[in-house]
Amino acid sequence: MIGVLELTEGKGRRPAVAQEWLLGLRCVRAAVPIPARMGEGRVRRRVEKGARALELAGARRVLTRPDFPYWEELRKNGLRPVEVEGFCQALAASLALAELGRRQIPPTRAAVTLSGPRVSRALLRAAEVLCPQVRCLTVDVPGEGERVASWLWKEYGAAVFSGGDGRRAHVALCFGPGEARGETVFSLYGPAPDLAGFAPVLPEEARPAGGLDGLPLLSLLWEAGWLDAEKIQLSST
């Protein structure tokens, strides 16, 4: 069950809890009334009540507004944010091509590096998509880059380099910690991936009310199999 926690200006002392559908996702929403000028301590206690209500309703992961400041109160009650790492890594090839387009660099003249501590499914998929399109693709994975480069050559006839050979790529896609070599670096791992100014967006007609953080919501839709990450629209700030 997905929880939605919303801070409202409504009256009352208890959170209003209701089950609903959010873009096809079954969820439980807790609307926590926070009157104007309420002290910080009382606000936190009310948020905890809302968190307990979501936990009792079966929620384990929670959607909130992007600027929600009370995650400590949610975690105390066994609630956690929606992980976005897998979704961001599925966007890797699209992000690289979008950045090249933003900088008006033709892919056929571009150098892209993929790096990480291991060859994951997401890294391999990005390599498959990019190797027929970019001039130079480098796979920098300790002990495995050469094997991947050889496989891509056999499958696609594409020249792929292995290891950190000193090339400075136009775009570096990082699937895990390590030294990044690139003019634009996408750090696609951890609880807060760095998308270098890009953001995946829902179509206007599909955006829910309430100002929920779009990245975790899209991650849930992708996780459910309702979104193709390679076809999603990306906006640039």
C-alpha positions as CSV (number, residue, x, y, z in Angstrom):
1,M,0.0,0.0,0.0
2,I,1.3,3.5,-0.9
3,G,0.6,6.3,1.5
4,V,0.1,10.0,0.7
5,L,0.7,12.5,3.5
6,E,-0.7,16.0,2.9
7,L,-0.5,19.0,5.2
8,T,-3.6,21.1,5.0
9,E,-5.1,24.2,6.5
10,G,-8.3,22.4,7.5
11,K,-9.8,22.4,10.9
12,G,-9.8,19.6,13.5
13,R,-7.1,17.8,15.4
14,R,-7.0,14.4,13.7
15,P,-5.8,13.4,10.3
16,A,-8.5,12.7,7.8
17,V,-7.7,9.2,6.3
18,A,-9.2,7.8,3.1
19,Q,-8.4,5.2,0.5
20,E,-8.3,6.3,-3.1
21,W,-6.8,5.7,-6.5
22,L,-3.9,7.8,-7.8
23,L,-3.3,7.4,-11.5
24,G,-4.3,3.8,-11.1
25,L,-2.3,3.2,-7.9
26,R,-4.2,2.1,-4.8
27,C,-3.2,4.4,-2.0
28,V,-4.3,5.7,1.4
29,R,-4.2,9.5,2.0
30,A,-3.8,11.2,5.3
31,A,-4.7,14.9,5.3
32,V,-3.1,16.4,8.4
33,P,-4.7,19.8,9.6
34,I,-2.0,22.4,10.3
35,P,-3.5,25.8,11.2
36,A,-1.5,28.9,10.6
37,R,0.9,30.0,13.3
38,M,1.0,26.5,15.0
39,G,4.2,25.9,16.9
40,E,6.8,23.6,15.4
41,G,6.5,21.0,18.2
42,R,2.7,20.7,17.7
43,V,3.2,20.4,14.0
44,R,5.6,17.5,14.4
45,R,3.2,15.8,16.8
46,R,0.4,16.1,14.3
47,V,2.6,14.8,11.5
48,E,3.4,11.8,13.7
49,K,-0.4,11.1,14.1
50,G,-0.7,11.2,10.4
51,A,2.2,8.8,10.0
52,R,0.7,6.4,12.5
53,A,-2.6,6.5,10.7
54,L,-0.9,5.6,7.4
55,E,1.1,2.8,9.0
56,L,-2.0,1.3,10.6
57,A,-3.7,1.4,7.2
58,G,-0.9,-0.7,5.7
59,A,1.2,2.0,4.1
60,R,5.0,1.4,4.0
61,R,6.1,3.9,1.4
62,V,4.9,7.5,1.3
63,L,4.5,10.2,-1.3
64,T,4.6,13.9,-0.2
65,R,5.3,17.3,-1.6
66,P,8.9,17.8,-2.8
67,D,9.7,20.2,0.1
68,F,8.3,18.0,2.8
69,P,10.5,18.6,5.9
70,Y,9.2,15.9,8.4
71,W,10.7,12.6,7.2
72,E,12.1,11.9,10.6
73,E,8.6,11.7,12.0
74,L,7.6,9.3,9.2
75,R,10.6,7.1,9.6
76,K,9.9,6.7,13.4
77,N,6.6,5.0,12.3
78,G,8.2,2.6,9.8
79,L,7.4,4.7,6.7
80,R,10.0,5.5,4.0
81,P,10.3,7.4,0.8
82,V,9.8,5.8,-2.6
83,E,13.2,4.8,-4.0
84,V,13.9,6.4,-7.3
85,E,17.4,5.0,-8.1
86,G,16.1,2.2,-10.4
87,F,13.8,4.5,-12.4
88,C,16.6,7.1,-12.8
89,Q,19.0,4.5,-14.1
90,A,16.3,3.3,-16.6
91,L,16.3,6.9,-17.9
92,A,20.1,6.9,-18.5
93,A,20.2,6.6,-22.3
94,S,17.4,9.2,-22.7
95,L,19.2,11.6,-20.3
96,A,22.4,11.3,-22.3
97,L,20.7,11.9,-25.6
98,A,18.6,14.8,-24.1
99,E,21.8,16.5,-22.9
100,L,23.5,16.1,-26.3
101,G,20.4,17.6,-27.9
102,R,20.4,20.5,-25.4
103,R,24.1,21.2,-26.3
104,Q,23.4,20.7,-30.0
105,I,26.0,17.9,-30.2
106,P,25.1,15.3,-32.8
107,P,25.3,11.8,-31.2
108,T,27.5,10.7,-34.1
109,R,30.1,13.1,-32.9
110,A,29.6,12.5,-29.2
111,A,31.5,10.6,-26.5
112,V,29.6,9.0,-23.7
113,T,31.0,7.1,-20.7
114,L,29.1,4.5,-18.6
115,S,30.6,3.8,-15.2
116,G,29.8,1.8,-12.1
117,P,31.1,-0.8,-9.6
118,R,29.5,-3.6,-11.7
119,V,27.7,-4.3,-14.9
120,S,24.0,-3.9,-13.9
121,R,21.0,-4.6,-16.1
122,A,20.4,-0.8,-16.3
123,L,24.0,-0.1,-17.4
124,L,23.9,-2.8,-20.0
125,R,20.6,-1.5,-21.4
126,A,22.0,2.0,-21.6
127,A,25.0,0.6,-23.5
128,E,22.7,-1.3,-25.9
129,V,20.7,1.9,-26.7
130,L,23.7,4.2,-27.0
131,C,26.3,2.2,-28.8
132,P,24.6,2.3,-32.2
133,Q,24.1,6.1,-31.9
134,V,27.1,7.7,-30.4
135,R,30.6,8.1,-31.9
136,C,32.5,6.8,-28.8
137,L,31.1,4.8,-26.0
138,T,33.3,3.8,-23.1
139,V,32.3,1.3,-20.4
140,D,34.3,1.9,-17.2
141,V,33.6,-1.0,-14.9
142,P,36.4,-2.6,-12.9
143,G,37.2,-6.0,-14.4
144,E,34.2,-6.2,-16.7
145,G,34.4,-3.3,-19.2
146,E,36.4,-5.3,-21.7
147,R,33.9,-8.2,-21.6
148,V,31.0,-5.8,-22.2
149,A,32.8,-4.0,-25.0
150,S,33.5,-7.3,-26.7
151,W,29.9,-8.4,-26.4
152,L,28.6,-5.1,-27.9
153,W,31.0,-5.5,-30.8
154,K,29.6,-8.9,-31.5
155,E,26.0,-7.9,-31.1
156,Y,26.0,-4.5,-32.8
157,G,29.3,-4.2,-34.6
158,A,29.9,-1.0,-32.6
159,A,33.4,0.0,-31.4
160,V,33.1,0.3,-27.6
161,F,36.1,1.2,-25.4
162,S,36.7,-0.3,-22.0
163,G,38.1,1.1,-18.8
164,G,39.1,4.6,-17.7
165,D,41.4,5.5,-20.6
166,G,41.6,9.2,-19.9
167,R,39.0,10.3,-22.4
168,R,36.8,13.1,-21.2
169,A,33.3,12.4,-22.5
170,H,30.7,14.9,-23.4
171,V,28.4,12.9,-21.0
172,A,29.1,10.6,-18.1
173,L,26.4,8.3,-16.8
174,C,27.4,7.0,-13.3
175,F,25.6,3.9,-12.0
176,G,27.5,3.9,-8.7
177,P,30.2,5.7,-6.8
178,G,33.5,6.4,-8.5
179,E,35.5,9.0,-10.4
180,A,33.4,10.6,-13.1
181,R,35.0,11.8,-16.3
182,G,32.6,13.9,-18.3
183,E,31.6,17.5,-19.1
184,T,28.1,16.7,-17.9
185,V,27.8,14.1,-15.2
186,F,24.6,12.2,-14.3
187,S,25.0,10.5,-10.9
188,L,22.2,7.9,-11.1
189,Y,22.5,6.2,-7.8
190,G,21.6,6.7,-4.1
191,P,18.5,8.1,-2.5
192,A,18.8,11.5,-4.4
193,P,20.2,10.9,-7.9
194,D,21.6,14.0,-9.7
195,L,20.0,14.4,-13.1
196,A,22.0,17.4,-14.0
197,G,19.1,19.8,-14.3
198,F,16.7,17.4,-16.1
199,A,13.4,16.1,-14.7
200,P,11.0,13.5,-16.1
201,V,7.5,14.9,-16.3
202,L,4.0,13.5,-16.6
203,P,1.7,15.0,-19.3
204,E,-0.3,17.9,-18.0
205,E,-3.6,16.0,-18.2
206,A,-2.2,13.2,-16.0
207,R,-0.7,15.3,-13.2
208,P,-2.4,14.8,-9.9
209,A,-3.6,17.6,-7.6
210,G,-1.8,18.3,-4.4
211,G,1.7,19.1,-5.7
212,L,3.2,15.6,-5.1
213,D,6.9,15.1,-5.8
214,G,6.8,13.9,-9.4
215,L,10.0,11.8,-9.4
216,P,8.8,9.2,-6.8
217,L,5.3,9.1,-8.4
218,L,6.8,8.4,-11.8
219,S,9.1,5.8,-10.2
220,L,6.0,4.0,-8.8
221,L,4.2,4.1,-12.2
222,W,7.4,2.7,-13.9
223,E,7.7,0.0,-11.2
224,A,4.1,-1.0,-11.8
225,G,4.9,-1.4,-15.5
226,W,2.7,1.5,-16.7
227,L,5.5,3.7,-18.0
228,D,8.2,3.1,-20.6
229,A,11.2,5.0,-19.2
230,E,12.8,5.3,-22.6
231,K,9.8,7.1,-24.0
232,I,9.1,9.5,-21.1
233,Q,9.4,13.3,-21.7
234,L,12.3,15.1,-20.0
235,S,12.4,18.8,-19.1
236,S,15.5,20.8,-18.6
237,T,15.9,23.7,-16.1
